[in-house]
Amino acid sequence: MTHALIVIDMQNDFCPGGALAVAGGDVIVPGINALMREFDIVVLTQDWHPLGHSSFASSHPGKAPFETTDMPYGTQVLWPDHCVQGSHGAAFHPGLETDPAMLIQRKGMNPDLDSYSAFFENDQSTPTGLEGWLRTRGIDSLTLVGLATDFCVAWSALDAARLGFGVTVRRDLCRAIDLDGSLAVAETQMTHAGVTLA
């Protein structure tokens, strides 16, 4: 049991009909459910923003979704309001089997700091605690699936590789936003970091 499956942000708001929908985001659910049965340790991540989160375009007068702004930790893409704590949009896709999960890792709860990665906030230094949870269970290899390939999956994969985990991203069980070529950039970054794109 040294290999864990991390299922990234399979939530209503990232699936078709959601506030920040990823094209085809729902079609990977059956495949993810099947893959979960092959792992003893499964972790689900869940974007879990307070109302008025600083990454929401609505929190920045005059800014529109997908524009950027400068934050103390760097450039931040501004998103439509999404995955607000307790909302339907923040809930897991109804087809996703959540019972196999040993842990649900929530992220993005700090109102002043966005969090794409399952391991660190976007300042790249504030940990979520997931690394320690995995280490205490003897995990050294991770397979990542979910949404979106070029943001939360990629950032999680890059951080996991930086932390010394062996990392595989199952491209067939991910879908991307692909904002201005972001998918190609993310895949190049992951390959250079030693992440296996399967």
C-alpha positions as CSV (number, residue, x, y, z in Angstrom):
1,M,0.0,0.0,0.0
2,T,2.6,2.6,-1.1
3,H,0.5,3.9,-4.0
4,A,-2.5,6.2,-3.6
5,L,-5.1,7.6,-6.0
6,I,-5.9,11.4,-5.7
7,V,-9.2,12.4,-7.4
8,I,-9.1,16.1,-8.0
9,D,-12.2,18.4,-7.7
10,M,-14.9,16.2,-9.3
11,Q,-17.5,18.8,-8.3
12,N,-20.7,20.0,-9.9
13,D,-19.4,23.5,-10.7
14,F,-16.5,22.0,-12.8
15,C,-18.9,19.7,-14.8
16,P,-21.2,20.7,-17.6
17,G,-23.9,23.1,-16.3
18,G,-21.7,24.3,-13.5
19,A,-20.3,27.8,-12.9
20,L,-16.8,26.9,-14.2
21,A,-17.6,24.0,-16.4
22,V,-14.9,21.9,-18.0
23,A,-16.0,20.5,-21.3
24,G,-16.6,16.7,-20.9
25,G,-15.9,16.9,-17.2
26,D,-18.7,14.5,-16.4
27,V,-17.7,11.8,-18.9
28,I,-14.7,10.7,-16.8
29,V,-16.8,9.8,-13.7
30,P,-17.4,6.1,-14.6
31,G,-13.7,5.6,-15.4
32,I,-12.7,7.2,-12.1
33,N,-15.1,5.1,-10.2
34,A,-13.7,1.9,-11.8
35,L,-10.1,3.0,-11.1
36,M,-10.9,3.7,-7.4
37,R,-11.5,-0.1,-6.9
38,E,-7.8,-0.7,-7.8
39,F,-6.4,1.4,-4.9
40,D,-6.5,0.8,-1.2
41,I,-6.0,4.5,-0.5
42,V,-8.2,7.0,-2.3
43,V,-8.2,10.8,-1.5
44,L,-10.8,13.2,-2.9
45,T,-10.0,16.9,-3.1
46,Q,-12.8,19.5,-2.9
47,D,-12.6,23.2,-3.8
48,W,-14.3,24.9,-0.9
49,H,-14.4,28.6,-1.1
50,P,-16.1,31.1,1.3
51,L,-18.4,33.7,-0.2
52,G,-16.6,36.6,-1.7
53,H,-13.3,34.7,-2.2
54,S,-10.5,36.9,-3.5
55,S,-10.1,34.7,-6.6
56,F,-13.7,35.5,-7.7
57,A,-13.9,38.2,-10.4
58,S,-17.0,39.5,-8.6
59,S,-14.7,40.5,-5.7
60,H,-12.8,42.9,-7.9
61,P,-14.9,45.8,-9.3
62,G,-14.5,46.3,-13.0
63,K,-12.9,42.9,-13.5
64,A,-14.4,40.1,-15.6
65,P,-13.9,36.3,-15.2
66,F,-10.7,35.0,-16.8
67,E,-9.0,38.4,-16.4
68,T,-6.0,38.5,-14.1
69,T,-5.0,40.6,-11.1
70,D,-1.8,40.9,-9.0
71,M,-2.0,39.4,-5.6
72,P,0.7,39.4,-2.9
73,Y,1.7,35.9,-4.0
74,G,1.7,36.6,-7.8
75,T,-0.7,36.8,-10.7
76,Q,-4.1,35.4,-10.1
77,V,-6.6,34.4,-12.7
78,L,-10.1,35.7,-11.7
79,W,-12.8,33.1,-11.9
80,P,-16.6,33.1,-11.9
81,D,-18.0,32.5,-8.4
82,H,-17.7,28.7,-8.0
83,C,-17.5,25.9,-5.4
84,V,-18.9,28.1,-2.6
85,Q,-19.0,26.2,0.7
86,G,-22.2,24.2,1.2
87,S,-23.5,25.0,-2.3
88,H,-24.8,22.6,-4.9
89,G,-21.9,23.6,-7.1
90,A,-19.3,22.6,-4.4
91,A,-20.9,19.2,-4.0
92,F,-19.3,16.2,-5.7
93,H,-20.7,15.1,-9.0
94,P,-23.7,12.9,-8.1
95,G,-22.3,10.0,-10.1
96,L,-19.0,10.0,-8.3
97,E,-18.6,7.2,-5.7
98,T,-17.3,8.9,-2.6
99,D,-17.5,5.9,-0.2
100,P,-14.0,4.6,-1.2
101,A,-12.3,7.8,0.0
102,M,-10.2,7.6,3.1
103,L,-9.8,11.4,3.1
104,I,-11.6,14.4,1.6
105,Q,-9.0,17.2,1.3
106,R,-10.7,20.6,1.2
107,K,-8.8,23.6,-0.3
108,G,-9.3,27.2,-1.1
109,M,-10.8,28.1,2.3
110,N,-8.6,31.1,3.0
111,P,-10.5,34.1,1.6
112,D,-7.3,35.9,0.7
113,L,-5.4,33.0,-1.0
114,D,-6.4,30.7,-3.9
115,S,-5.5,27.0,-3.8
116,Y,-5.2,24.9,-7.0
117,S,-2.9,22.3,-5.6
118,A,-3.9,19.5,-3.2
119,F,-0.6,20.1,-1.4
120,F,0.0,23.9,-1.1
121,E,-2.0,27.2,-1.4
122,N,-1.1,29.3,-4.4
123,D,1.6,31.1,-2.4
124,Q,3.5,27.8,-2.9
125,S,4.4,27.7,0.8
126,T,1.3,27.2,2.9
127,P,0.7,23.4,3.2
128,T,-2.7,21.8,3.2
129,G,-1.4,18.9,5.3
130,L,-2.0,16.3,2.6
131,E,1.8,15.5,2.3
132,G,2.0,14.5,6.0
133,W,-1.2,12.4,5.8
134,L,0.2,10.4,2.9
135,R,3.7,10.1,4.4
136,T,2.4,8.6,7.7
137,R,0.7,5.9,5.6
138,G,3.9,5.1,3.8
139,I,2.7,6.4,0.4
140,D,5.5,7.2,-2.1
141,S,3.6,7.0,-5.4
142,L,0.5,8.9,-6.6
143,T,-1.9,8.6,-9.5
144,L,-3.9,11.8,-10.2
145,V,-7.2,12.1,-12.1
146,G,-9.9,14.7,-12.3
147,L,-10.4,18.4,-13.1
148,A,-8.9,20.4,-14.5
149,T,-5.8,19.0,-16.2
150,D,-4.1,22.4,-16.7
151,F,-4.9,23.9,-13.3
152,C,-5.7,21.9,-10.1
153,V,-4.4,18.5,-11.5
154,A,-1.2,20.0,-12.9
155,W,-0.4,22.1,-9.8
156,S,-1.0,19.1,-7.6
157,A,1.2,16.9,-9.8
158,L,4.0,19.4,-9.9
159,D,3.9,19.9,-6.1
160,A,3.8,16.2,-5.5
161,A,6.9,15.7,-7.8
162,R,8.7,18.5,-6.0
163,L,8.0,16.8,-2.7
164,G,9.5,13.6,-4.0
165,F,6.5,11.4,-4.8
166,G,6.4,9.3,-7.9
167,V,3.5,10.9,-9.9
168,T,1.4,9.6,-12.8
169,V,-1.4,11.7,-14.3
170,R,-4.0,9.6,-16.2
171,R,-4.8,12.0,-19.1
172,D,-7.8,9.8,-20.2
173,L,-9.4,10.4,-16.8
174,C,-8.8,14.2,-16.7
175,R,-10.2,17.1,-18.7
176,A,-8.8,20.6,-19.2
177,I,-10.0,24.2,-19.3
178,D,-7.3,25.0,-21.9
179,L,-7.3,28.8,-21.3
180,D,-5.0,30.4,-23.9
181,G,-2.9,27.3,-24.5
182,S,-2.7,26.4,-20.8
183,L,-3.0,22.7,-21.4
184,A,0.1,22.5,-23.5
185,V,2.1,24.6,-21.0
186,A,0.9,22.4,-18.1
187,E,1.8,19.2,-19.9
188,T,5.3,20.5,-20.8
189,Q,5.8,21.6,-17.1
190,M,4.7,18.2,-15.8
191,T,6.9,16.3,-18.2
192,H,10.0,18.4,-17.3
193,A,9.2,17.7,-13.6
194,G,9.3,14.0,-14.1
195,V,5.5,13.4,-14.0
196,T,4.4,10.5,-16.1
197,L,1.5,11.4,-18.4
198,A,-0.2,8.1,-19.0
